[in-house]
Amino acid sequence: MSTGKPRISESDPRWQAILARDPAADQAFVYAVRTTGVYCRPSSTSRLPRIDNVEFFDSAEQAEAAGYRPSKRRGADQTHVAAQHRAQVTRACALIESADPAPSLNQLAEQLKMSPFHFHRVFKAVTGLTPKAYASAHRARKVRVQLQQSATVTDALYEAGFNSNSRFYESSNARLGMTPGTYRDGGANTDIRFAIGQCSLGAILVAQSERGICAILLGDDPQALLNDLQDKFPKANLIGGDAGFETLVARVVGFIEVPGIGLDLPLDLRGTAFQERVWQALRAIPAGSTASYAEIAQRIGSPRAVRAVAQACAANALAVAIPCHRVVRSDGNLSGYRWGVERKRELLARESQ
């Protein structure tokens, strides 16, 4: 371990962060204690060391390279910090959803007593979305609801909190996948190309809008898959795929057969803000691994929303691309799957090979 370091001043901001057990500083540095040979995060609940025995490092890797080992409390400390982060992000989500217009990054960070940079990083780590993207998804969800309930598109936009049509129309395609009027009309005049094929798991339907893949459906009955697509886009122009589109379908089928090859295709996600948070968390589960519904709820900052997480999984229309098959019960057993538990079991078995 290194020795002979200059004495740390009591006014050093890093020492003050240790005294305050400030979790906001956990990503900035670690401190090591020469007399014990261990290092900790600033928010550690361990007994405070004497300042003369403290040494700072920019990262845990640097501390270990200098000969220090992690504190035994570090695991518990990290759990505590993660819980704090989830609570802070949950509060931030509530602030975004209740304010009009949505608070700025600086305003949110100030409310939570965090630096804008650290808050942005924590928010994205917990939800999978940036604060701005979360606000956008929440606003889009409100518009979807209002478009189905209001007499006119203009009424819907104002009810959703937009003070002018132009503000929404500028980004309506990104928010809805189509113009507000088209969405209200069930996808009228929207071209969606699709093809139905066969794979080892049965029938498969792949559909693509201008934005990307909007449906990957699995089942036993090809006609039932087509009916499902028609129900999802009742007024869209469903166009049978040509030879070029068949190549796209082949890529999806190839991924199902051999998950290790990956599937790097643009996706057209259409869900509520909450659903998109869940789907982002699902995409972060590595192939060959699983997570419980409760763990996903924790990761998105909504630990009590286990049932809502399960409902978001069931609403997923992009089989394998959004890997809801990697979510299992807390006891490790398989639970329901939109395309059948046996398909879920087979997909997990292939990914574990």
C-alpha positions as CSV (number, residue, x, y, z in Angstrom):
1,M,0.0,0.0,0.0
2,S,1.2,3.5,-0.8
3,T,2.5,5.6,2.1
4,G,3.9,9.1,2.6
5,K,0.9,10.9,1.1
6,P,0.4,14.6,2.0
7,R,-2.0,15.2,4.9
8,I,-5.6,15.8,3.8
9,S,-7.1,19.1,4.7
10,E,-10.3,18.9,6.8
11,S,-11.8,21.4,4.3
12,D,-11.2,19.0,1.4
13,P,-14.7,18.5,-0.3
14,R,-14.0,14.8,-0.5
15,W,-13.5,14.6,3.3
16,Q,-16.6,16.6,3.8
17,A,-18.5,14.1,1.6
18,I,-17.3,11.3,3.8
19,L,-18.4,13.1,6.9
20,A,-21.8,13.6,5.3
21,R,-21.9,10.0,4.0
22,D,-23.0,11.6,0.7
23,P,-24.2,9.1,-1.9
24,A,-23.9,11.7,-4.6
25,A,-20.1,11.4,-4.3
26,D,-20.0,7.6,-4.7
27,Q,-19.3,7.8,-8.4
28,A,-16.6,10.4,-8.0
29,F,-14.1,8.6,-5.7
30,V,-13.4,6.0,-3.0
31,Y,-11.4,6.4,0.1
32,A,-8.9,4.0,1.6
33,V,-7.8,3.6,5.2
34,R,-4.1,2.8,5.6
35,T,-4.5,1.2,9.1
36,T,-7.1,-1.4,7.9
37,G,-6.1,-1.9,4.3
38,V,-9.6,-1.5,3.0
39,Y,-11.4,1.0,0.8
40,C,-15.0,2.3,0.9
41,R,-17.5,4.6,-0.9
42,P,-18.1,8.0,0.6
43,S,-21.6,7.0,1.7
44,S,-20.3,4.0,3.6
45,T,-21.8,3.4,7.0
46,S,-18.5,2.1,8.3
47,R,-17.0,3.7,11.3
48,L,-15.3,7.0,10.3
49,P,-11.5,6.8,10.1
50,R,-9.0,9.3,11.3
51,I,-8.3,11.8,8.6
52,D,-4.5,11.2,8.8
53,N,-5.1,7.6,7.8
54,V,-7.2,8.3,4.7
55,E,-6.1,8.2,1.1
56,F,-8.3,9.1,-1.9
57,F,-8.6,7.2,-5.3
58,D,-10.6,8.1,-8.4
59,S,-11.9,4.5,-8.6
60,A,-12.1,1.1,-6.8
61,E,-9.7,-0.2,-9.5
62,Q,-7.1,2.3,-8.5
63,A,-7.5,1.5,-4.8
64,E,-7.1,-2.2,-5.5
65,A,-4.1,-1.6,-7.7
66,A,-2.5,0.2,-4.7
67,G,-3.0,-2.9,-2.5
68,Y,-6.3,-2.1,-0.8
69,R,-9.2,-4.5,-0.6
70,P,-13.0,-3.8,-0.6
71,S,-14.6,-3.2,2.8
72,K,-16.8,-6.1,4.0
73,R,-19.6,-3.5,4.3
74,R,-19.2,-2.4,0.7
75,G,-21.9,-4.8,-0.6
76,A,-24.4,-3.6,2.0
77,D,-23.3,0.0,1.2
78,Q,-24.0,-0.5,-2.5
79,T,-27.4,-2.0,-1.7
80,H,-28.2,1.1,0.4
81,V,-27.0,3.5,-2.3
82,A,-29.0,1.6,-4.9
83,A,-32.1,1.9,-2.8
84,Q,-31.5,5.6,-2.4
85,H,-31.1,6.1,-6.1
86,R,-34.3,4.2,-6.8
87,A,-36.2,6.4,-4.3
88,Q,-34.7,9.6,-5.8
89,V,-35.6,8.5,-9.4
90,T,-39.1,7.5,-8.3
91,R,-39.5,11.0,-6.9
92,A,-38.1,12.5,-10.1
93,C,-40.6,10.5,-12.2
94,A,-43.4,11.9,-10.0
95,L,-42.2,15.4,-10.5
96,I,-42.0,15.0,-14.3
97,E,-45.5,13.5,-14.5
98,S,-47.1,16.2,-12.3
99,A,-45.5,19.3,-13.8
100,D,-46.4,21.1,-17.0
101,P,-44.2,21.8,-18.7
102,A,-41.8,19.1,-17.6
103,P,-39.0,20.4,-15.3
104,S,-35.6,20.9,-16.8
105,L,-32.6,18.7,-15.9
106,N,-31.2,21.4,-13.7
107,Q,-34.5,21.9,-11.9
108,L,-34.9,18.2,-11.2
109,A,-31.3,17.9,-10.0
110,E,-31.8,20.9,-7.7
111,Q,-35.0,19.3,-6.2
112,L,-33.1,16.1,-5.4
113,K,-30.0,17.9,-4.2
114,M,-27.8,16.3,-6.8
115,S,-25.5,17.7,-9.5
116,P,-27.2,17.7,-13.0
117,F,-24.5,15.4,-14.4
118,H,-24.8,12.8,-11.5
119,F,-28.6,13.0,-11.6
120,H,-28.7,12.4,-15.3
121,R,-26.4,9.3,-15.0
122,V,-28.4,7.9,-12.0
123,F,-31.8,8.4,-13.7
124,K,-30.7,6.7,-16.9
125,A,-29.1,3.8,-14.9
126,V,-32.3,3.1,-13.0
127,T,-34.9,3.7,-15.8
128,G,-33.0,3.0,-19.0
129,L,-34.2,6.4,-20.2
130,T,-32.9,10.0,-19.9
131,P,-35.1,12.4,-18.0
132,K,-36.0,14.1,-21.2
133,A,-36.9,10.8,-22.9
134,Y,-39.0,9.8,-19.9
135,A,-40.9,13.1,-20.0
136,S,-41.4,12.7,-23.8
137,A,-42.7,9.1,-23.3
138,H,-45.1,10.3,-20.5
139,R,-46.4,13.1,-22.7
140,A,-46.9,10.7,-25.6
141,R,-48.9,8.4,-23.4
142,K,-51.2,11.2,-22.4
143,V,-51.7,12.1,-26.0
144,R,-52.5,8.5,-26.9
145,V,-55.2,8.4,-24.2
146,Q,-56.7,11.8,-25.2
147,L,-56.7,10.9,-28.9
148,Q,-59.0,8.0,-28.1
149,Q,-61.3,10.1,-25.9
150,S,-61.4,13.6,-27.4
151,A,-63.7,14.8,-30.2
152,T,-60.8,16.4,-32.2
153,V,-57.0,16.1,-32.4
154,T,-56.7,19.7,-31.2
155,D,-58.8,19.0,-28.1
156,A,-56.6,15.9,-27.4
157,L,-53.4,17.9,-27.7
158,Y,-54.6,20.6,-25.3
159,E,-55.9,18.1,-22.8
160,A,-52.5,16.4,-22.9
161,G,-50.9,19.7,-22.0
162,F,-49.6,21.0,-25.3
163,N,-50.2,24.8,-25.6
164,S,-49.9,24.7,-29.4
165,N,-50.4,22.2,-32.1
166,S,-47.1,23.0,-33.7
167,R,-45.1,21.9,-30.7
168,F,-46.5,18.4,-30.9
169,Y,-46.7,18.0,-34.6
170,E,-43.0,18.7,-34.9
171,S,-42.2,15.5,-33.1
172,S,-45.4,13.5,-33.5
173,N,-43.9,10.8,-35.7
174,A,-41.2,10.1,-33.1
175,R,-43.7,10.1,-30.3
176,L,-46.5,8.1,-31.9
177,G,-44.9,6.5,-35.0
178,M,-47.4,8.5,-37.1
179,T,-49.2,11.8,-37.2
180,P,-51.8,12.4,-34.4
181,G,-54.7,12.2,-36.8
182,T,-53.4,8.9,-38.3
183,Y,-53.0,7.5,-34.8
184,R,-56.5,8.5,-33.8
185,D,-57.8,6.8,-37.0
186,G,-56.2,3.5,-36.0
187,G,-53.1,3.8,-38.2
188,A,-55.1,4.9,-41.4
189,N,-52.9,5.5,-44.4
190,T,-49.8,4.0,-42.6
191,D,-47.9,1.4,-44.5
192,I,-46.9,-1.7,-42.5
193,R,-45.1,-4.4,-44.3
194,F,-45.3,-7.9,-43.0
195,A,-44.5,-11.5,-43.7
196,I,-45.5,-14.8,-42.1
197,G,-43.1,-17.7,-42.0
198,Q,-42.1,-20.8,-40.0
199,C,-39.4,-21.4,-37.5
200,S,-38.7,-24.1,-35.0
201,L,-41.0,-22.5,-32.5
202,G,-44.0,-22.5,-34.9
203,A,-45.5,-19.7,-37.0
204,I,-43.8,-16.3,-36.9
205,L,-45.0,-12.9,-38.2
206,V,-42.7,-10.0,-38.6
207,A,-44.0,-6.5,-39.4
208,Q,-42.2,-3.3,-40.1
209,S,-43.3,0.4,-40.2
210,E,-41.2,3.2,-41.6
211,R,-39.6,3.5,-38.2
212,G,-38.6,-0.1,-37.6
213,I,-39.8,-3.5,-36.6
214,C,-43.2,-3.0,-34.9
215,A,-44.2,-6.6,-34.3
216,I,-42.7,-10.0,-34.0
217,L,-45.4,-12.5,-33.2
218,L,-45.2,-16.2,-32.5
219,G,-47.9,-18.9,-32.4
220,D,-49.4,-22.0,-33.9
221,D,-51.9,-20.5,-36.3
222,P,-50.6,-18.1,-39.0
223,Q,-54.1,-16.6,-39.4
224,A,-54.3,-15.9,-35.7
225,L,-51.0,-13.9,-35.9
226,L,-52.4,-11.9,-38.9
227,N,-55.6,-11.2,-36.9
228,D,-53.4,-10.0,-34.0
229,L,-51.6,-7.6,-36.3
230,Q,-54.8,-6.3,-37.7
231,D,-56.2,-5.7,-34.2
232,K,-53.1,-3.7,-33.3
233,F,-53.3,-1.6,-36.5
234,P,-56.9,-1.8,-37.5
235,K,-56.8,0.9,-40.3
236,A,-53.2,0.6,-41.5
237,N,-52.3,-0.5,-45.0
238,L,-50.9,-4.0,-44.3
239,I,-48.7,-4.9,-47.2
240,G,-47.3,-8.4,-47.8
241,G,-43.5,-8.3,-47.8
242,D,-41.5,-8.7,-51.0
243,A,-38.3,-10.7,-51.5
244,G,-36.2,-8.0,-49.7
245,F,-38.5,-8.2,-46.7
246,E,-38.2,-11.9,-46.6
247,T,-34.5,-11.4,-46.0
248,L,-35.4,-9.4,-42.9
249,V,-37.7,-12.2,-41.7
250,A,-34.8,-14.6,-42.2
251,R,-32.6,-12.5,-39.9
252,V,-35.2,-12.7,-37.1
253,V,-35.7,-16.4,-37.6
254,G,-31.9,-16.9,-37.5
255,F,-31.8,-15.0,-34.2
256,I,-34.5,-17.3,-32.7
257,E,-32.6,-20.4,-33.8
258,V,-29.2,-19.1,-32.7
259,P,-29.5,-16.3,-30.1
260,G,-25.8,-15.8,-30.0
261,I,-25.7,-14.1,-33.3
262,G,-27.6,-11.1,-31.9
263,L,-30.4,-9.0,-33.5
264,D,-29.3,-5.4,-34.4
265,L,-32.5,-4.0,-36.0
266,P,-34.3,-0.7,-35.5
267,L,-37.4,-1.1,-33.4
268,D,-40.6,0.9,-33.5
269,L,-41.6,0.8,-29.8
270,R,-45.1,1.9,-29.0
271,G,-46.0,1.9,-25.3
272,T,-46.7,4.0,-22.3
273,A,-43.8,5.7,-20.5
274,F,-43.9,2.9,-17.9
275,Q,-44.0,0.1,-20.5
276,E,-41.0,1.6,-22.3
277,R,-39.1,1.7,-19.0
278,V,-39.8,-1.9,-18.5
279,W,-38.9,-2.8,-22.0
280,Q,-35.6,-1.0,-21.8
281,A,-34.8,-2.9,-18.6
282,L,-35.6,-6.2,-20.4
283,R,-33.2,-5.4,-23.2
284,A,-30.5,-4.9,-20.6
285,I,-30.8,-8.5,-19.4
286,P,-27.9,-10.4,-21.0
287,A,-28.6,-13.5,-23.1
288,G,-28.3,-16.6,-20.9
289,S,-29.4,-14.7,-17.8
290,T,-32.8,-14.1,-16.2
291,A,-34.4,-11.6,-13.8
292,S,-37.5,-11.7,-11.7
293,Y,-40.5,-9.4,-12.1
294,A,-39.6,-8.0,-8.7
295,E,-36.0,-7.3,-9.8
296,I,-37.2,-5.5,-12.9
297,A,-39.5,-3.4,-10.8
298,Q,-36.5,-2.5,-8.5
299,R,-34.3,-1.6,-11.5
300,I,-36.9,0.9,-13.0
301,G,-37.4,2.6,-9.6
302,S,-40.9,1.2,-8.9
303,P,-40.3,-1.7,-6.4
304,R,-44.0,-2.0,-5.7
305,A,-45.1,-2.2,-9.4
306,V,-44.4,-6.0,-9.8
307,R,-47.8,-6.7,-11.2
308,A,-47.5,-3.7,-13.6
309,V,-44.2,-5.0,-14.8
310,A,-45.8,-8.4,-15.6
311,Q,-48.5,-6.5,-17.5
312,A,-45.9,-4.6,-19.5
313,C,-44.2,-7.9,-20.4
314,A,-47.6,-9.3,-21.6
315,A,-48.1,-6.2,-23.7
316,N,-44.8,-6.6,-25.5
317,A,-45.5,-7.3,-29.2
318,L,-41.8,-7.8,-30.1
319,A,-40.9,-11.3,-29.2
320,V,-37.2,-12.0,-28.7
321,A,-36.3,-8.4,-29.7
322,I,-37.6,-7.3,-26.3
323,P,-36.7,-10.4,-24.3
324,C,-39.6,-10.8,-21.9
325,H,-38.9,-14.5,-22.0
326,R,-35.9,-13.7,-19.7
327,V,-38.2,-12.7,-16.8
328,V,-39.1,-15.4,-14.3
329,R,-40.8,-15.7,-11.0
330,S,-38.9,-14.8,-7.8
331,D,-38.5,-18.5,-7.1
332,G,-36.9,-19.1,-10.5
333,N,-39.9,-20.9,-12.0
334,L,-41.3,-20.0,-15.3
335,S,-44.5,-18.0,-15.4
336,G,-46.9,-16.9,-18.1
337,Y,-45.6,-15.9,-21.6
338,R,-47.6,-14.3,-24.3
339,W,-46.5,-16.9,-26.8
340,G,-46.6,-19.9,-24.5
341,V,-44.5,-21.2,-21.6
342,E,-43.0,-24.0,-23.7
343,R,-41.6,-21.4,-26.1
344,K,-40.2,-19.5,-23.2
345,R,-38.5,-22.6,-21.8
346,E,-37.1,-23.4,-25.2
347,L,-35.7,-19.9,-25.8
348,L,-34.0,-19.9,-22.3
349,A,-32.6,-23.3,-23.0
350,R,-31.0,-22.1,-26.3
351,E,-29.6,-19.0,-24.7
352,S,-28.0,-21.0,-21.9
353,Q,-26.0,-23.3,-24.3
